[in-house]
Structures are given as C-alpha cells and as structure tokens.
Amino acid sequence: MTKQDGYWAYFDEAWKKIIERFFPQLLRFFVPDFYEDVDFSKGITFMDKEMEQLSLKSVKGAKYVDKLVKVYLKNGEEQWILVHIEVQGYPEKDFSLRMFRYFYKIFESYGRKIVSIAILTGPERVTEEEGRYELKAYDSGVEFRYLSFKLMDYKKDKLAQDTNPIALVVLASQEKERAKQKGGKFNAKLYLIRKLYERGYKREEVEALFKFIDWVLQLSDEDEELIGEEIKQLEEVKKMPYVTSVERIGIKKGIQQGLLEDGREMISEALDERFGEVPFFVSDAVNRIEDRDVLKSLLRRAIRCASLEEFERALNGQR
C-alpha cells in the first residue's frame, strides 16, 4: 500500500471523527443560523446504520464521507441533516445529482425533512452548478438546492484568528492543498500545531484536532521527530502536556493498525463476494498478516484469481 493509498484509507475515519467530536461547532461554523435553532440539550444522534443502507456507489476517483445526523430544534421539531464531505481534484458533472439522490432516498425511506450540506475540500469546483440540481422539461420537474461550502475559499487570516475548532480543521485542509501544490508540508504542519497550542482548547479537543492534523499532513520519520521536539517545547512552555511522545507513537500505530484492518476486510469481502463463505483457516491467516504490501498483493489476488484454491496457494506463499 502506497502512502497515497494510506491517505485515502484513513480519510474516512479522520473526517468522521471530526464530525462526531465537533458537530455543534461544525454547524456553528458553516450554518450559524441553523446552529442557533438547534436544541443540543436533547442530544445528537448519528444515523450510521440508516446511512449505510442508503449509501450510493462511489464514482471512480471520488473520495467522500457521508454522515446522517438527527437533532431537535428549539421549537420541538425533529430535524435530519446530511453532511457530505467531498475530496476531488477535478469537476464532476453528476455531483449535484448525487446530492439530490441522497436527499430523495432519505425522504423516500423516512419521510423526514433534510438539510443537505456539502463540504468540498479539493482545490477545484466539483461541478459547474454547485449548490443546485435541476431536472425540468416544459415547466415541469424539480429544482433541488443544497448548502455548499468550499474550504479553499475561506480566508487564511480569518481562520487563524477564529477559535472555533472547525476553523483549524479548515485551515489544516487548506495547508494540505497548498503544500501539495507548492511543497513545504513540514512548515505547514509546524504552523498548525503552534496554532493548536495557542487557542486554549481542552485536552480532548487538542487530541482530536492533533490527530486530524497528523493525518492530513503526513511527514517522513525524520521530520516527525523534529515536530515531536517542537511539541515537547510547546508543552513545556505552556505547561500543557496534551500529546506526549508516547501518545504520538500510539496515534501513529493506531493509524497503521487501521490501514491493516481495512486491507484485511477488503480481502475478506472480495473473497466472500466471489466464492461465498470463506473457510476459517483462510480468514484467520489473512487476519494474522501485519505487512500492508503483502495485504495489497493478496487483495489483487482475491480480485483476479480463478478459484479460492488459487488464492490459498498465494496465501501460503506469503507465510
């Protein structure tokens, strides 16, 4: 598995954790009027099972995360929210259609009002008509509108002054794109971490935001050691031991373990789809593999092999 493969494999988990940890702040940042109407004392419900049933097949090249959320308004009404995060480096003519299809599928299945929010992290427009989908003929049809927010459009200086944790998430996403285009990931990461420690967040907020920054700007081991020294100095000066060296190692191991688990799961799903129930000794052998490159090779085998026996021979050759 290449570093780029690892980036996308962790993308889903990183953004979902940010949404779940900072959902009120996310609404306050992007849709402040809506935020004011929500009664957060009645709780937030993430409708993961419902969303899984409604999920649409990914188009080639598109990377996105969907979260369906239920909240209650101060007037007592129940309100459902679709948060869709899209990462894509080129225009996609069917993006607005996909937003409409989600809207329709949720309404058809549950009969609920939906606020549709698209958060676009890439450097380019994903469609010429962001925020709207229209299907009409002879004055008959439908016009669907959704809220669309392009992260690269936000001003860096304003984000740097905004204490909302989502502002730092947006800034990290921007710095990732700038570093990809111009280089300088080390300086971008150092800048973000310094900002993180300047804002006086609680420990759990620092940890959650740090994990996101650590994911979005991955450096070489040598540069990570330098970043670690900077963190140590910051924590000594501010007397805030939030992300110790041991915790940073744990975070890295957690990311790596997540990638391994994703690889094993994809192999199992491919074999199950092609050959039916997989024998325990095969799945057990796959689950014992700790090398991402081996898992990547076996995934290709699982997709292309003519029989389960052929896959077993390849698996035995890797042990």
C-alpha positions as CSV (number, residue, x, y, z in Angstrom):
1,M,0.0,0.0,0.0
2,T,1.5,3.4,-1.0
3,K,1.4,6.5,1.1
4,Q,-1.4,7.8,-1.1
5,D,-3.4,4.7,-0.6
6,G,-2.9,5.1,3.1
7,Y,-4.0,8.7,2.9
8,W,-7.4,7.7,1.4
9,A,-7.8,4.7,3.6
10,Y,-7.6,6.9,6.7
11,F,-9.6,9.8,5.2
12,D,-13.0,8.3,6.0
13,E,-12.2,7.7,9.7
14,A,-10.4,11.1,10.2
15,W,-13.3,13.2,8.9
16,K,-16.0,11.1,10.7
17,K,-14.2,11.5,14.0
18,I,-14.1,15.3,13.5
19,I,-17.8,15.4,12.6
20,E,-18.8,13.3,15.6
21,R,-16.5,15.2,18.1
22,F,-17.2,18.7,16.9
23,F,-20.7,18.5,15.3
24,P,-22.2,21.6,17.1
25,Q,-19.0,23.6,16.3
26,L,-19.3,22.4,12.7
27,L,-22.9,23.7,12.4
28,R,-21.9,27.0,14.1
29,F,-19.0,27.5,11.6
30,F,-20.9,26.7,8.4
31,V,-24.5,27.4,9.2
32,P,-24.7,29.7,12.2
33,D,-28.5,30.5,11.8
34,F,-29.3,26.8,11.8
35,Y,-27.0,26.3,14.8
36,E,-29.0,28.8,16.8
37,D,-32.2,26.9,16.2
38,V,-30.9,23.5,17.4
39,D,-31.6,22.4,21.0
40,F,-28.4,20.5,21.7
41,S,-29.6,19.6,25.2
42,K,-31.8,17.0,23.6
43,G,-28.8,15.2,22.2
44,I,-27.3,14.4,18.8
45,T,-28.0,11.1,17.1
46,F,-25.7,9.8,14.3
47,M,-27.7,7.6,11.9
48,D,-24.9,5.4,10.8
49,K,-26.9,2.3,10.1
50,E,-29.5,4.3,8.2
51,M,-26.8,5.9,6.1
52,E,-25.2,2.6,5.4
53,Q,-28.4,1.3,3.9
54,L,-28.8,4.4,1.7
55,S,-25.1,4.7,0.6
56,L,-24.5,5.2,-3.1
57,K,-21.7,3.6,-5.0
58,S,-18.6,5.7,-5.3
59,V,-17.7,7.1,-8.7
60,K,-14.2,6.4,-9.8
61,G,-11.7,8.9,-8.4
62,A,-14.2,10.4,-5.9
63,K,-13.4,10.3,-2.2
64,Y,-16.1,11.3,0.2
65,V,-17.7,10.8,3.6
66,D,-21.4,10.9,4.4
67,K,-22.9,11.4,7.9
68,L,-26.6,11.4,8.6
69,V,-27.5,13.2,11.8
70,K,-30.7,13.7,13.8
71,V,-31.1,16.8,16.1
72,Y,-34.1,18.5,17.7
73,L,-34.9,22.2,17.1
74,K,-35.8,24.6,19.9
75,N,-39.4,24.6,18.7
76,G,-39.6,20.8,19.3
77,E,-39.3,19.6,15.7
78,E,-37.1,16.8,14.7
79,Q,-34.6,17.7,12.0
80,W,-32.3,15.4,10.0
81,I,-29.1,16.6,8.5
82,L,-27.0,15.1,5.7
83,V,-23.3,16.1,5.9
84,H,-21.4,15.2,2.8
85,I,-17.6,15.8,2.6
86,E,-16.1,15.6,-0.9
87,V,-12.5,15.4,-1.9
88,Q,-12.0,15.6,-5.6
89,G,-9.4,17.4,-7.8
90,Y,-11.5,17.7,-11.0
91,P,-15.1,18.7,-12.0
92,E,-17.7,16.0,-11.7
93,K,-20.9,16.7,-13.6
94,D,-23.0,14.3,-11.6
95,F,-22.1,15.6,-8.1
96,S,-25.3,17.6,-7.7
97,L,-27.3,14.7,-9.0
98,R,-25.7,12.5,-6.3
99,M,-26.7,15.0,-3.6
100,F,-30.2,15.0,-4.9
101,R,-30.4,11.2,-5.0
102,Y,-29.3,11.1,-1.3
103,F,-32.0,13.7,-0.5
104,Y,-34.7,11.7,-2.3
105,K,-33.6,8.3,-0.8
106,I,-33.7,9.7,2.7
107,F,-37.1,11.3,2.2
108,E,-38.5,8.2,0.4
109,S,-37.3,5.9,3.2
110,Y,-38.1,8.0,6.3
111,G,-40.3,10.9,5.2
112,R,-38.1,13.5,7.0
113,K,-37.1,17.0,6.2
114,I,-33.4,17.1,5.4
115,V,-30.8,19.9,5.5
116,S,-28.2,18.8,2.9
117,I,-24.6,20.2,3.4
118,A,-21.7,19.6,1.1
119,I,-18.2,20.4,2.3
120,L,-15.7,20.5,-0.5
121,T,-12.1,20.2,0.4
122,G,-10.4,20.0,-3.0
123,P,-8.8,22.9,-4.9
124,E,-11.3,23.0,-7.8
125,R,-15.1,23.2,-8.3
126,V,-16.6,19.7,-8.5
127,T,-19.5,20.9,-10.7
128,E,-20.5,24.0,-12.7
129,E,-23.7,24.3,-10.7
130,E,-22.6,23.8,-7.1
131,G,-25.5,24.0,-4.6
132,R,-28.2,23.2,-7.1
133,Y,-29.7,20.3,-9.1
134,E,-32.4,20.9,-11.7
135,L,-34.4,18.4,-13.7
136,K,-37.1,20.1,-15.7
137,A,-39.0,19.7,-19.0
138,Y,-41.8,22.0,-20.3
139,D,-42.1,23.9,-17.0
140,S,-42.4,20.6,-15.1
141,G,-39.8,19.0,-12.8
142,V,-37.8,19.7,-9.8
143,E,-35.2,22.1,-8.5
144,F,-33.1,20.9,-5.6
145,R,-30.8,23.1,-3.5
146,Y,-28.2,22.1,-1.0
147,L,-25.7,24.1,1.1
148,S,-22.2,24.0,-0.4
149,F,-19.0,25.2,1.3
150,K,-15.7,25.2,-0.5
151,L,-12.9,25.1,2.2
152,M,-10.3,26.8,-0.1
153,D,-12.5,29.9,-0.3
154,Y,-12.1,30.8,3.4
155,K,-9.5,33.5,4.2
156,K,-6.4,32.1,6.0
157,D,-6.0,35.2,8.2
158,K,-9.6,34.9,9.5
159,L,-9.3,31.2,10.1
160,A,-6.1,31.8,12.0
161,Q,-8.0,34.2,14.4
162,D,-11.2,32.0,14.7
163,T,-11.2,29.9,17.9
164,N,-13.8,27.5,16.6
165,P,-12.1,24.1,16.3
166,I,-13.6,23.7,12.8
167,A,-11.6,26.7,11.7
168,L,-8.4,24.9,12.5
169,V,-9.8,21.8,10.6
170,V,-10.5,24.0,7.6
171,L,-7.0,25.6,7.9
172,A,-5.4,22.2,8.0
173,S,-7.2,21.2,4.9
174,Q,-6.1,24.3,3.1
175,E,-2.5,23.9,4.2
176,K,-2.5,20.3,2.9
177,E,-3.6,21.6,-0.5
178,R,-1.1,24.4,-0.5
179,A,1.7,22.1,0.5
180,K,0.7,19.6,-2.3
181,Q,0.9,22.4,-4.8
182,K,4.0,24.3,-3.6
183,G,5.7,21.9,-1.1
184,G,6.5,22.8,2.5
185,K,4.5,20.3,4.4
186,F,6.8,20.5,7.4
187,N,6.4,24.2,7.8
188,A,2.6,23.9,7.3
189,K,2.3,21.3,10.0
190,L,4.5,23.2,12.4
191,Y,2.4,26.3,11.8
192,L,-0.9,24.4,12.5
193,I,0.4,22.8,15.7
194,R,1.6,26.1,17.0
195,K,-1.9,27.5,16.3
196,L,-3.4,24.5,18.1
197,Y,-1.5,25.2,21.3
198,E,-2.2,28.9,21.2
199,R,-6.0,28.5,21.4
200,G,-6.5,27.2,24.9
201,Y,-8.6,24.2,23.9
202,K,-9.4,21.4,26.3
203,R,-7.2,18.3,26.4
204,E,-9.7,16.1,24.4
205,E,-10.1,18.8,21.8
206,V,-6.4,19.2,21.4
207,E,-6.1,15.4,20.9
208,A,-8.9,15.2,18.4
209,L,-7.5,18.1,16.3
210,F,-4.0,16.9,16.6
211,K,-5.0,13.5,15.1
212,F,-6.6,15.3,12.2
213,I,-3.6,17.4,11.5
214,D,-1.3,14.4,11.9
215,W,-3.4,12.6,9.2
216,V,-3.8,15.5,6.8
217,L,0.0,16.3,6.8
218,Q,2.0,13.1,7.0
219,L,5.8,13.6,7.1
220,S,8.9,11.5,6.9
221,D,10.0,9.8,10.2
222,E,12.9,12.3,10.4
223,D,10.6,15.4,10.1
224,E,8.1,13.8,12.5
225,E,10.9,13.6,15.1
226,L,11.6,17.3,14.7
227,I,7.8,18.0,15.0
228,G,7.9,16.0,18.2
229,E,10.7,18.1,19.7
230,E,8.6,21.2,18.8
231,I,5.6,19.8,20.6
232,K,7.7,19.0,23.6
233,Q,8.9,22.6,23.9
234,L,5.4,24.0,23.4
235,E,4.0,21.8,26.2
236,E,6.9,22.8,28.5
237,V,6.4,26.5,27.9
238,K,2.6,26.3,28.2
239,K,2.5,23.6,30.8
240,M,0.1,21.6,28.7
241,P,1.3,18.0,28.4
242,Y,-1.6,17.1,26.0
243,V,0.2,15.0,23.3
244,T,3.1,13.2,24.8
245,S,5.7,11.3,22.7
246,V,4.1,8.0,23.9
247,E,0.7,9.2,22.8
248,R,2.0,10.3,19.4
249,I,3.5,6.9,18.9
250,G,0.2,5.4,19.9
251,I,-1.6,7.6,17.3
252,K,0.7,6.6,14.6
253,K,0.3,2.9,15.5
254,G,-3.5,3.4,15.5
255,I,-3.4,4.8,12.0
256,Q,-1.2,2.0,10.8
257,Q,-3.4,-0.6,12.5
258,G,-6.5,0.9,10.9
259,L,-4.9,0.6,7.5
260,L,-4.1,-3.1,8.1
261,E,-7.6,-3.8,9.3
262,D,-9.0,-2.1,6.2
263,G,-6.8,-4.3,4.0
264,R,-7.8,-7.5,5.7
265,E,-11.5,-6.5,5.5
266,M,-11.3,-5.7,1.8
267,I,-9.7,-9.1,1.1
268,S,-12.4,-10.9,3.0
269,E,-15.2,-9.0,1.3
270,A,-13.7,-9.7,-2.2
271,L,-13.4,-13.5,-1.4
272,D,-16.9,-13.7,0.1
273,E,-18.4,-11.9,-2.9
274,R,-16.7,-14.1,-5.4
275,F,-16.6,-17.5,-3.8
276,G,-19.2,-17.5,-1.0
277,E,-18.4,-18.4,2.6
278,V,-14.6,-18.3,3.2
279,P,-13.1,-21.1,5.4
280,F,-11.9,-20.1,8.8
281,F,-8.3,-21.0,8.2
282,V,-8.1,-18.7,5.3
283,S,-9.7,-15.7,7.1
284,D,-7.5,-16.4,10.2
285,A,-4.4,-16.5,8.1
286,V,-5.3,-13.2,6.4
287,N,-6.0,-11.6,9.8
288,R,-2.5,-12.5,11.1
289,I,-0.7,-10.6,8.3
290,E,1.0,-7.4,9.6
291,D,2.5,-6.2,6.3
292,R,0.5,-3.7,4.2
293,D,2.3,-4.6,1.0
294,V,1.5,-8.3,1.4
295,L,-2.2,-7.4,2.0
296,K,-2.2,-5.2,-1.1
297,S,-0.8,-8.1,-3.2
298,L,-3.3,-10.5,-1.7
299,L,-6.2,-8.1,-2.4
300,R,-5.2,-8.1,-6.1
301,R,-5.1,-12.0,-6.0
302,A,-8.5,-12.1,-4.3
303,I,-10.0,-9.9,-7.1
304,R,-8.3,-11.8,-10.0
305,C,-7.8,-15.4,-9.0
306,A,-9.9,-18.0,-10.8
307,S,-10.7,-20.0,-7.6
308,L,-10.4,-20.0,-3.9
309,E,-7.8,-22.7,-4.1
310,E,-5.6,-20.4,-6.3
311,F,-5.9,-17.7,-3.6
312,E,-5.0,-20.2,-0.9
313,R,-1.8,-21.1,-2.8
314,A,-0.9,-17.4,-3.0
315,L,-1.6,-17.0,0.7
316,N,0.6,-20.0,1.7
317,G,3.4,-18.5,-0.4
318,Q,3.3,-15.3,1.7
319,R,3.6,-17.1,5.1
